[in-house]
Amino acid sequence: MKKNMVWLLLSLVTAFSFIIFTSPAMTANAPQAPPAGTLSADATIGPKVNINSADVETLCTLKGIGPALALRIKEFREQHGPFKTPEDVTQVRGVGETILEWNKNLIDVK
């Protein structure tokens, strides 16, 4: 009888916890991810980066661009000349459409 009471109590506590932590009141204030394919608000804030003259440190301020990729961008433009459009940066190995999308409002080629 004692084992049955323990299992009943444990089951009730588990069920109650599930109801509490999955209720709309608990999940209403949870942070939400932005819809797929949209830019976050911070991706449009800040000065534009001229990818034709920026140094490695400045290129690293762009989302998804680390030191290795920034160096690759710098070396690419030194070998092939200046980028004509922001989209041209996708010719650099490692820079794809996603990185371009994240930074398209921040990239300048003037």
Contacts in CASP RR format, 6 or more apart in sequence:
PFRMAT RR
TARGET T0000
AUTHOR 0000-0000-0000
METHOD contacts of the structure
MODEL  1
MKKNMVWLLLSLVTAFSFIIFTSPAMTANAPQAPPAGTLSADATIGPKVN
INSADVETLCTLKGIGPALALRIKEFREQHGPFKTPEDVTQVRGVGETIL
EWNKNLIDVK
20 26 0 8 1.000
34 40 0 8 1.000
37 101 0 8 1.000
39 101 0 8 1.000
39 102 0 8 1.000
39 105 0 8 1.000
43 63 0 8 1.000
43 102 0 8 1.000
43 103 0 8 1.000
43 105 0 8 1.000
43 106 0 8 1.000
44 105 0 8 1.000
44 106 0 8 1.000
46 106 0 8 1.000
47 106 0 8 1.000
48 106 0 8 1.000
48 107 0 8 1.000
48 108 0 8 1.000
49 58 0 8 1.000
49 59 0 8 1.000
49 61 0 8 1.000
49 62 0 8 1.000
49 103 0 8 1.000
49 106 0 8 1.000
49 107 0 8 1.000
49 108 0 8 1.000
50 108 0 8 1.000
50 109 0 8 1.000
50 110 0 8 1.000
51 59 0 8 1.000
51 73 0 8 1.000
51 77 0 8 1.000
51 83 0 8 1.000
51 86 0 8 1.000
51 89 0 8 1.000
51 107 0 8 1.000
51 108 0 8 1.000
51 109 0 8 1.000
52 77 0 8 1.000
52 82 0 8 1.000
52 83 0 8 1.000
52 109 0 8 1.000
52 110 0 8 1.000
54 74 0 8 1.000
55 74 0 8 1.000
56 67 0 8 1.000
56 70 0 8 1.000
56 71 0 8 1.000
56 74 0 8 1.000
57 70 0 8 1.000
59 65 0 8 1.000
59 66 0 8 1.000
59 69 0 8 1.000
59 70 0 8 1.000
59 73 0 8 1.000
59 74 0 8 1.000
60 66 0 8 1.000
60 67 0 8 1.000
60 70 0 8 1.000
62 99 0 8 1.000
62 102 0 8 1.000
62 103 0 8 1.000
62 106 0 8 1.000
62 107 0 8 1.000
63 99 0 8 1.000
63 102 0 8 1.000
63 103 0 8 1.000
64 99 0 8 1.000
64 102 0 8 1.000
64 103 0 8 1.000
65 73 0 8 1.000
65 95 0 8 1.000
65 99 0 8 1.000
65 103 0 8 1.000
69 92 0 8 1.000
69 94 0 8 1.000
69 95 0 8 1.000
72 92 0 8 1.000
72 93 0 8 1.000
72 94 0 8 1.000
72 95 0 8 1.000
73 89 0 8 1.000
73 92 0 8 1.000
73 95 0 8 1.000
76 91 0 8 1.000
76 92 0 8 1.000
77 83 0 8 1.000
80 91 0 8 1.000
82 109 0 8 1.000
83 89 0 8 1.000
83 109 0 8 1.000
84 109 0 8 1.000
85 109 0 8 1.000
86 100 0 8 1.000
86 104 0 8 1.000
86 107 0 8 1.000
86 108 0 8 1.000
86 109 0 8 1.000
87 100 0 8 1.000
88 109 0 8 1.000
89 95 0 8 1.000
89 100 0 8 1.000
89 107 0 8 1.000
90 96 0 8 1.000
90 97 0 8 1.000
90 99 0 8 1.000
90 100 0 8 1.000
100 107 0 8 1.000
END
